[in-house]
Amino acid sequence: MTAENFIKELQEEVFMETEISLMTLETNFKDLDEWDSLTALSLIAHFDFNLGKKLSGDQIKNAVIIQELYNIATA
Protein backbone atom coordinates (compact mmCIF):
# COMPACT_ATOMS: atom_id res chain seq x y z
CA MET A 1 0.00 0.00 0.00
CA THR A 2 1.33 3.39 -0.94
CA ALA A 3 1.30 6.32 1.45
CA GLU A 4 -1.12 8.13 -0.86
CA ASN A 5 -3.57 5.21 -0.76
CA PHE A 6 -3.25 4.97 3.01
CA ILE A 7 -4.04 8.67 3.46
CA LYS A 8 -6.96 8.42 1.04
CA GLU A 9 -8.40 5.45 2.96
CA LEU A 10 -7.96 7.27 6.28
CA GLN A 11 -9.81 10.27 4.91
CA GLU A 12 -12.62 8.17 3.45
CA GLU A 13 -13.07 5.83 6.43
CA VAL A 14 -11.92 7.69 9.56
CA PHE A 15 -11.42 11.42 9.01
CA MET A 16 -14.40 11.92 6.70
CA GLU A 17 -14.93 15.59 7.52
CA THR A 18 -11.29 16.55 6.98
CA GLU A 19 -10.23 17.76 3.55
CA ILE A 20 -7.77 15.35 1.96
CA SER A 21 -5.51 18.31 1.16
CA LEU A 22 -4.92 18.77 4.91
CA MET A 23 -3.65 15.23 5.31
CA THR A 24 -0.01 14.37 4.64
CA LEU A 25 2.40 11.95 6.27
CA GLU A 26 3.61 14.85 8.42
CA THR A 27 0.11 15.79 9.65
CA ASN A 28 -0.44 15.53 13.40
CA PHE A 29 -3.70 13.58 13.22
CA LYS A 30 -4.58 14.49 16.81
CA ASP A 31 -4.67 18.17 15.79
CA LEU A 32 -7.41 17.53 13.21
CA ASP A 33 -10.73 19.09 14.25
CA GLU A 34 -12.60 15.80 14.28
CA TRP A 35 -10.11 13.92 16.48
CA ASP A 36 -11.81 12.52 19.56
CA SER A 37 -12.30 9.19 21.31
CA LEU A 38 -14.85 8.02 18.73
CA THR A 39 -12.42 8.78 15.93
CA ALA A 40 -9.80 6.74 17.78
CA LEU A 41 -12.21 3.80 17.87
CA SER A 42 -12.91 4.25 14.16
CA LEU A 43 -9.17 4.20 13.54
CA ILE A 44 -8.81 0.94 15.48
CA ALA A 45 -11.73 -0.57 13.54
CA HIS A 46 -10.26 0.60 10.21
CA PHE A 47 -6.95 -1.07 10.98
CA ASP A 48 -8.68 -4.27 12.05
CA PHE A 49 -11.29 -4.66 9.31
CA ASN A 50 -9.66 -2.95 6.32
CA LEU A 51 -5.97 -3.56 6.93
CA GLY A 52 -6.03 -6.77 8.96
CA LYS A 53 -3.81 -5.15 11.61
CA LYS A 54 -4.28 -4.68 15.32
CA LEU A 55 -3.85 -1.12 16.55
CA SER A 56 -3.65 -0.70 20.31
CA GLY A 57 -4.54 2.27 22.43
CA ASP A 58 -0.88 2.59 23.39
CA GLN A 59 0.14 2.75 19.74
CA ILE A 60 -2.37 5.53 19.14
CA LYS A 61 -1.25 7.34 22.29
CA ASN A 62 2.41 7.16 21.22
CA ALA A 63 1.83 8.08 17.58
CA VAL A 64 1.74 11.74 16.62
CA ILE A 65 1.81 11.98 12.84
CA ILE A 66 0.16 9.98 10.07
CA GLN A 67 3.57 8.60 9.07
CA GLU A 68 3.65 6.66 12.33
CA LEU A 69 0.24 5.15 11.61
CA TYR A 70 1.42 4.28 8.09
CA ASN A 71 4.48 2.56 9.54
CA ILE A 72 2.24 0.40 11.74
CA ALA A 73 -0.07 -0.37 8.83
CA THR A 74 2.78 -1.48 6.58
CA ALA A 75 4.86 -3.35 9.17
N, C-alpha and C positions, 0 to 999 in steps of 0.2 A: 504494500500500500504506500502510495506516495504521500508526502506531507500535504500536498494540495487536496488530495482526496480525503485525507483524515480531517482536515479543517472543514471541508465542505460537509462531510457527514456530521461533524460536531455541530455545525450551524443548523443543519436540517433536522437533527434529532434531539439536540440538547439545548443549544442557545438559539432558539427559533426567532426570538425577537431582536437579536443582534445582527446588524448588517455584516455580511461576509467580509466587506472591505475593512472592518475593524479587527478582523481576526487574522493574526499571523503567528508564526511559531514563537515570536518574542512577546506576544500578548499575555499579560497577567490576567488569566481567566477569572480570577477572584475579584478583579476590578470592574468586570462587566456588570452593567446595571441589573441584569437579571440573575446574578449569582446569589443563591440562597441555599438553604438545606434541601429544598425540593429539587433544585437543579443538580445538587451533588448526588442525590438519589437517581436522578435521570442519567447522570454521567456513569454511575455504577451499572445501571441497567443497560446502557448503551454498550459498555465494554463487555458485559456478560452475554447479551443476546446477539449483538451485531458483530463483535470482534472475537468472541469466544475466549475472553480474558477476564480474570478476576482483578478487580480494582478495589483495594481496601481503603477504609477511612484514613488510615495512616498515610497511605500513598497520596491521597488527595490533600491531606493536611500538609505534607512535606513538599508537594509540587507547587510551583508558583506560575510558571509559564506553560503555554500549550506545548512547547517543545518537550517538556518533561512528560506530559501525558502521551505524546507521540512516541517517545522512547519506551514507555511502558507497553503501549499498544503493539509495537513492532519488535519487542524483545522475544 
